[in-house]
Amino acid sequence: MKERVAALLDRVVVGYAPTARPFAVVRIVFAIKVMLFSGDLLWIGQVPAQFFVPPPGPFSLITEQPSVEALVALTVVRTVVAVWLLVGWKTLWASAATTLILLVAAGLSYSFGKVDHFILFDLAPLAFGLAGWGAAWSLDARRREHTTRGYPMFLFATVVGFAMLTAALPKIRAGWLDPSREATRYFVARDEVAGPLPGPWGEFALTIDVALFWKLLDWATIFAEGWLIFVILLPRVFRLGLALVVLFHIGVFVLMGIDFFDNLYAYAGFFCVPVARWFPDPRALIRRRRAAALPD
């Protein structure tokens, strides 16, 4: 039994192992994103101090709102760490530092009550650093040979699946599966009326007065968010699930104007394998079934 479990885990890990050069592209693009296109942090020091209420955990130890000078220093450090990651010197340490800086910036931003959905973006550098995204096109690769590893990607897939599940479960408890309720329609209508930013297709979508259409959107949302955790042992199926999640993000944006696209950087690492291994191959499945049916 133990040997079978070990063999299964070995197959799963191999299925998640990235190819070095595409993985390096993700590292370079990610570093440029952090270096040039990260959000401004100075607004944190401009909000009235009475609104500064750090979230539970380590940030609760911060008793005072950061000064503008501290935020400028954090911005500079973030840029320096992004350059460090870009050149790929001691890439694992650079990746861990990037995740740390992103988490600090996110935690300070969350101290005013608004929480975004990009924790996967913040955690991706650490996971990808452990998986070896410095194995090509980096100073590390020029000094000695490095390889990529599938086990950290499997663990990160578990994190992604669990994160999506935590989004699906509250919707289930709130009645999104109830055939008599149209939750997606409600939120699209709310954003059109009250904002803050309605989706570009929201007004048009509300002209579709078909209950089945809106109910299918509710069910599709629960499925897209909830099923990933159950297929983490099937890397190809997991990638298919991520592709469906990307379509879900696009739908959320065009209907409600909510931008989840930073999460695409976290998903990209899972597609750094030959294209033929992206999604399940029905022909290979048929061949395996036929082989299993043959007599010994």
N, C-alpha and C positions, 0 to 999 in steps of 0.2 A: 504493500500500500504506500509506504513512504517513498519507494523508488518511483512509483507511478506519479505521485504528487510532484516529486522533484523533476521528473521528465516533462510533465505538463508545464511547470513553471519555467523550465529551460526553453521550451518552445515559445511560450508567451514572451519571455525576455528577448529572444531572438527576433520575434515579430515586431518588437518595439524599437530595436536597435537602429539608430539613425545612420545614414550615410554621411561621411565626414564633410564633403564639400557643400552639399545643400544645407547642412546644419551650420556650417560656417557662415553661409549667406544670411541665415536667420540671425546669427550673432551680430554680424556687421550692421544689418538693417535695424536690429533692436537698439544697438549702441547709438546709431545716428538718430533714431527716434528720441531716445532719452536725452541726447546731447543737444539737439536742435529744436525739438517739438514737444518738450514737456511743458506742463502747465506752469503758469506764474505762481510763485509762492508768496509774493510780497503782500497780496491781499489779506493774508492771515494776520498781519500786523496792523491792518487798517480797520478791522472790524472792532466795534466797541468791546472792551475787555470783559464786560459783564456777560457777554454771549459765549465766552470761552469756557467750555465744559468738556474736558478731555474724556474720551471713551474709557470704559473699564480696561484693566490690564496695566501694562507698563506705563502707558501714557497718563494714567491717573496720578503718577508721581510728579507730573509737571504741574506746578502750582501757579505759574504765571504765564501769561501770553508771551510767546517769543517776540523779541524785539526785531525791528526791521534789519538791524545789523546781523542778528543771528540767522534770519531768513536769507539774507544775501549770502552769508557764509555757506549755508546749506545748499543754495543754488550753485555756488561755485564748486563745492565738493561734488555735487551731483554731476556737473559737467566734467570734472576731472576724472571721476570714476568711469563715466561713459567713454572717455577717450582711452582710459586704461583697458576697458573691455574691448574696445574697437581694435586695438593693436594686438590684443591677445597675449599679454605677458602675465604669467601666473594666472591663467584664465579662471581657474576655480575660485581663487581669492577675489579676483575682480568681479566675478559673478555674484559671490556671496555679498560683497560690498555693495553692488548695485541693488540687490534685493533689500538690503538693510536700509539704504538711503531712500528707496522708493517706499518702503513701509513707514519710515519716519515721516516723509512728506505726506503720505496718505493719512497717517494717524493724526497729524496736526490739522489737516484739512477736515477730518471728521469731527474735530473738537467743537464744531459749530452746529452739529445736528444733521448735516447732510452727508449721507454715506453713498458712495458710488458703487460700481459693480466690478471693479478692476483688480481685485485681490489676486486673480490668476495671472494677470500681467505682472504684478509685483513679485510673485513667487517664481515666475518662469525663469529668470536668470539663474537662481540657485539650482533649480532642477536641471536646467540645460547645461549649466557648468559641470554638475556631477555626471551628466550623460556624455560630456566631451565635446561641446560645440567649439572648443579651441583646438580640435584635432587637425584642422586645416586652415590655411591662410591666416596664420597667427605667428607671433614670435615664438611661442611655445613649440609649434610644429617645426620651425626652422632649427630649433636647438636639439630636439630629439623626437622620436616617433611617438605619437599619441593615438589612442583608439577611442571609438565611441562605445557607449555602454547602454544596454537596453533596460537594465533594472531600474535606474532612476526614472526613466520614462514611464515604466509600468507604475511606479509609485505616484508619479505626477498624474498619470491617467486616473488613478484611484482618487486623487485629490479633486481633479476636474469633475469626475462622475459624482462624487459626494457633494461638491459645491452646487452642481446642477440639481441634485436631488433636494437639497435644502431650499431651492427655489420652487420646486414642484410641490413639496409637501404642504406648505402653507396655502397654496392655491387649492389643493385637494380638500383641506380642512375648511376652507372658505366657501366650498360649494361649486367649484369650477366644473366638476363632473356631473352636476345636477342638470338633467336634460331641460328643465324649465328655466334655467338661468343663462344669461348671455353676458358673461363677465368681460370678455374682450370688447364687446360692443359698448359696455358701460364706460370702460377706461378710455376708449377712443373718443366717445362723446364728451366725457369729462375734460379731456385735454383740448378738444375743439372749443369748448365753452370757457374753461377756466385757465387753460394753459398749463405750464408756462410756454411750451413750444409745441404746437400741434404738428403731427406728421404731415408730410407733403401730400399723401394720399388719403389722409384721415377724412376730410370732408367728402371726397368721392365715395369712400367705403361706406359712410353712413347713409348714402342713398340706396344701398343694397338692403332692402327690407325683406331678407330671407332668413328666417330663424335657423334653418339647418346650416347655412353658411357660417353664421356666427358661432353656433355650437361646435361645428367642426374645428373652428379656430381655437376654441377653448380646449378641446380634446387634443388637438395637435400640439398645443403649447405644453400640456402636461406630459405628453409622450416625448417631445423633443428634449425636455429638461429632465425627465425622470428615468429614462431607460438606460442612459450611459453607464450608470454604476453596475448594471447587470450584465454588461458585455465587456468589462475590462479584461477578461481572460481571452478575448477574441480580438486581437489588435486590428484586423481588417474591418471587422464589424464596428469596432470603436471608431475608426476613422470615418466610416460611413455615417455614424452617429454625429461626429463633429461636423461633417458636411451638412447634415440636416440642421444642426444648431446654427451654423452660419446662415442658412436660409431663414431660420427663425429670427436671428438678429436683424437681418435685412427687413423682414416683415414688421418687426417691432419698430424699426426706424421709420419706415414709410407710413405706418399707421399712427404712431404715437410720438415720433421724433426723438426717441431715446437711443443714444449712440452707444453701442456695445463694442465698437470696432477695435478698440485697444486689445480686446480679448483675442483677436485674430493672431496677434503675435504669439500668444501662448499656444494656440492651436497649431500654428505653423510647424512647430518642432515635430509633431507627430506625422507630418507628411514628408519628412526628409528621408524617404526611402524610395526605391525605384517605383515609377508610376504603376507598374504592373502589380505592385503589392499594396496599393492604396486601398482598394475595396475588394470585397470577396469575389472570387472567380467561380461562377456557377459550374463551369466545365470541370474545374479541379475538384469541386465537391462531388460531382457525378462520378469522376474517375475514382475518388477515394471510396465512394459507396460501392462501386463495382468491384474494386479490389478487395474490400472487406467481405463481399458476398462470395468470392471465389473459395472453393474448398482448399483446405491446407494440403 
